[in-house]
Amino acid sequence: MKIEIKNAIFEMLSDEATVIDLCDTAEDFTWVFDHVKSNAEQLRTRFKTESYNTTGDYKTTFFVNGLRAIIATWLDNGCTEPVCQMNEIVMREYNKLFV
């Protein structure tokens, strides 16, 4: 995973110190959705109101804000889709852009 994307995820989840430990070895986004689902109430408002500008790389900015929108929609839907399904959606788009 690109370091800029990891940094943006840290920013999205900035009040959550455990996030850094979770992603150190992550090759996918499962850890993000596990963490969001476990902290849905605390994160719901943040994902509805914030957007993120990364380093000026258009693809990274596009991806990070798309990830934020996906998480916000997932939270709005009560996190009903399984984490593995959400990871598959995000990984498919990540691979299209960056692999």
N, C-alpha and C positions, 0 to 999 in steps of 0.2 A: 504494500500500500504506500502511495506517495506520502512523503513526510508532510507536505502542505495540507493534505487531507486529514492526516492524523492530528495536526495542530489545530485545524478548524474544528474537528470533532471535540478536542479538548476544550476549545473555546465555547462550543455549544453546551458542553456539560461541565462548565467551569467550576461549579460549586461541588462537584463530585470528585473528591480526591482519589477514590479507588479506580477511577477510569484509567489513569495512567498505568497502573499495574495490569489492568485487564488487556490493554492493547499492545503491550510490548512485544508479544510473540504472535499476534493475530495476523492471519493471512486473508481474512475475510471480515465481514461486518456483523457476524453473529453476536459478538461481544457488545456491540452498540445496541442492538435490539434487545438483548437480554437485560442490559442495564436500564434502558428506557422503560421496558415493561415493568421492571422491579421498582421504578421510581416515577411511574406515570403521573401521579398527582402533582409532584413537585415540578415536573418538566413540561406539563401541558401548556401553560401560559407562555413559557419561554419560546417554545417552538412555534407558537402562533404569531408572535410579535417580532421576532428577530430575523434578520437576514445577515449574510456573511460575505464580506469581500476578502478574498485571499490575496495572493501576491501579484495580481494583475494578469495572471495566466487565465485566459478566458475559459478554457476547458475545465480547469480546476474550480473556478468560481461557479460555473454552470453546474458542475457535479455536486459541489458542496451545498448549494442552495436547493438543488433537486433533492438531495438527501434530507435536508431540513424539511422540505415540503412533504416528502414521503413519510417521515417520522410524525409530522404534525397530523397528517391524514390518518395514519395508523392509530395515533393517540385518540383522535376524534371518534374513530370507529371502535374504541374500547380494546385495542390490541388483540382483536379476535383472530387475525391470521397468525399462523404459527411463525415463530422466529425464523425457522429454516426457510419458509416461503419468502419472507421479507428479505432475508440475506440473498436468496437466489435472484430476486428482482434487482437489488442493488449491485450485486456482482456482475450480472449480465450487462448492465449499463456501464459499470466501471471498466469492464473488459473491452467494450466497444470503444471507449474513449482513450484508454491508457495502455492497452496491451497490443 
